[in-house]
Amino acid sequence: MALIDFECRKCGKKFFEIMSPHDVGRIKCPECGGEVKRVYKENYSGKHPDGCGGDCGSCSGCH
């Protein structure tokens, strides 16, 4: 199972599903029923921005 991000091609809604990657083609937008595209995000590098101590309350870059 994987957490997969999607965006609707019709209404623009962004959402995610926890599912098998083999089932990606079956997903429709939960808002309008439209076709969706898979959205790929950059991998988190584990590095904190300069000046950030790793405390998410003090740094917007970690979110």
N, C-alpha and C positions, 0 to 999 in steps of 0.2 A: 504494500500500500504506500501511496505517496500523497503529499499535499501538492495539488496542482492549481495554479492560478489561471483564471480565464477572464476574458472581456467580451461582452456581447457586441457583435458587429452592427446590430440594429439600434439598440438603445444606449450602449456604452457602459452598462452596469459591469462593475468589476466584482468578482467573487472567487472563492476557491472551493474545491472539493477534495475530500480524502478518498482516494480511489486507486484502483489498479491502472497503470498507464495504458494498458491494453483497451480500456473502456473509454478513452478520451473522446473518440468520435461519436459517442452516444449522448454527450452532454448538450443540453439546450439551456438558454437563459431562464433562470427561475422567475424573472420579472416579466418578460414579454414572450418567451418561448422561441426567441430568435436564435440564429446560428451564432456560435461563439468561436473565438480564437484563443489559443493557448498563449499565455503571457509568460515570458522568461525574464526572471530578475537576475541581477548580478549576484554572484555568490558573496556571502559575508566573509571578509578576510580575517576577522578576528582582531583587527587593529583598531585602536581608538584614534579619533582625530587629535591633532596637536592640542595640548592643554587639557585633555580629558583624562580624568583619573579612573574611568571605568564605571563611575556611579551614574547610572542612567538618569537620575534626577537632576544632574548638573550638566548634562550634555545632550543636545538634540541630535547629534550625529550618530548616536548608537542605535537609534530606533529604526 
